[in-house]
């Protein structure tokens, strides 16, 4: 009965995702109807729809889904409700290396590879300094926060040394920028494939959530499992950073809602997190485009305004 209820709730999340996507596509500084889109003969509305809003909406959804998936894995690994790529410095490490590659003139797959290298380096440092042989949860979290501060200082140094011509776009990107979002097949592939891989690993995630001692007693290879999940989480965060910059709170608050909706069955919880995270960032981006239209604000600012009160509500006793 519980599984049936959770499945029904995930179906509702699918409807929510579809509604958020359609709302994003048809709402903006220039609003239009489906009738106008069909009979526009590939004019203004088709240009707005196909070349601007559709790529941006898909990028927003994939970025939110990736961040939610990454945050869900992080909270499982560290057994801490405060864990997410942003807090642990995974996003900061990816952003640091991405900015360096941007200054060097790199683009496309090079940026994704550099961001993943940065996020993996950060994850490795967290595990190394936090004591992987004991996997001390609080030590890992504190090391992540410290490393995030270090990469934040490095990002500030890059901005200080950057030419004025590129400084504004870098600052905008760092706060979460979808203004220049285009088609990103890599992000879509990583989200779909990553969700599928996590779905296959979900039974082990259920066991891992019971604690290391019980997981070993049940025959789960805990250390390799953690390394795989940490690598996947870092890849998801890196892909989101390359697409949309540093967006906070998506990976922090969405897993809490996903667990309330689907319980601790990760085969239901992880897809729920993807749908909820994607919908949330799409709606935040729609607000970022329309609140002060035609002026657009970074989606990261809107996410912070939405995320802070929600997080305080979730963390109340």
PyMOL commands that set and color helices and strands:
alter all, ss='L'
color gray80, all
select helices_A, chain A and resi 2-26+34-38+44-78+85-88+90-103+109-130+137-161+164-174+185-208+212-217+222-244+250-262+266-290+299-314
alter helices_A, ss='H'
color red, helices_A
deselect
rebuild
show_as cartoon
